[in-house]
Structure formats: structure tokens, C-alpha cells
Amino acid sequence: MSTPQVQTIITEMGSRLGANSGLGGTLKFDFGDAGSVYIDGKAAPNTVSDGAGKSADCTITVTLETFEKMVKGELDGTSAFMQGKLRVAGDMGLAMKLGPILQKARG
């Protein structure tokens, strides 16, 4: 079960991504003990939900603090990856689409 902070991210992202995120795959943000967010970019319309127990084409492991900085535009995904603040497992091509996803999350 995700924390209230992760539930807020799920709600906010779901309302801002729209019917087509342009992702074309499934992406999971894993925040460790706090929970996870699952974006299904294959579904029509796209959906955002709790990622517990779900596998994705690409899983991004990141702390909530780093994620918040990325959403606010204070840290870009490439820098976070290079600094070891973000780990990617699976389809790296989907991870490269992270920038536009976070821009939509900003609103």
C-alpha cells in the first residue's frame, strides 16, 4: 500500500497525463517503502495507478525527494541518473521519454 504522498502523485499524474501520454509502454516509479506509481501508456486511455505487484517495461527507482525535484524542474533525469540518484531497469528508451512525462506532471 502506498503512502498518502504517493497516492497524491498517482492522482495528480492521472489527471495531468491525459488519454495519451506518448509513452507507448508501461513505466513504474518505485519509491521503495513509500510505494510506487504505475503508468500504463499502452492502455487507451492511458492510466496511472498504484504499482504494487505490477511489472513494467521500464522501472525507475528513485527517492520521493529526488522525484519531487525532477517534477519541479530543479533536477533533470539525466543528471539524476549520472549522480546515481535514479536507477533504470528495463527499456531505456522509455526512460528517455521521462522528460515530457514530468513536464505534464508539472501541469
MOBELNOR-V626861 format. One record per residue. PHI is phi in whole degrees, 0 to 359 (none if undefined). OMEGA is omega as a letter, one per 20 degrees, with the letter a starting at -180 (NA if undefined). Layout:
# MOBELNOR-V626861
{{PHI:OMEGA} {PHI:OMEGA}}
This chain:
# MOBELNOR-V626861
{{none:a} {279:r} {290:r} {303:r} {296:r} {290:r} {300:r} {296:r} {299:r} {300:a} {297:a} {297:a} {296:a} {301:a} {282:a} {263:a} {290:a} {81:a} {289:a} {223:a} {283:a} {82:a} {287:r} {71:r} {197:r} {253:a} {227:a} {234:r} {264:r} {258:a} {260:r} {71:a} {298:a} {289:r} {126:a} {209:r} {239:a} {243:r} {251:r} {260:r} {276:r} {266:a} {288:r} {236:i} {284:r} {299:r} {232:r} {233:a} {212:r} {293:a} {268:a} {304:r} {76:a} {258:r} {258:a} {228:r} {297:r} {218:r} {244:r} {250:r} {260:a} {205:r} {280:r} {300:a} {299:r} {294:r} {300:r} {300:r} {296:r} {293:r} {295:a} {285:a} {85:r} {277:a} {212:r} {267:a} {302:a} {296:r} {298:r} {299:r} {295:a} {296:a} {274:r} {77:a} {271:a} {215:r} {241:a} {240:r} {234:r} {103:a} {290:a} {295:r} {300:r} {292:r} {298:r} {291:r} {273:a} {297:a} {307:r} {297:r} {296:r} {291:r} {297:r} {294:r} {295:r} {294:r} {84:NA}}
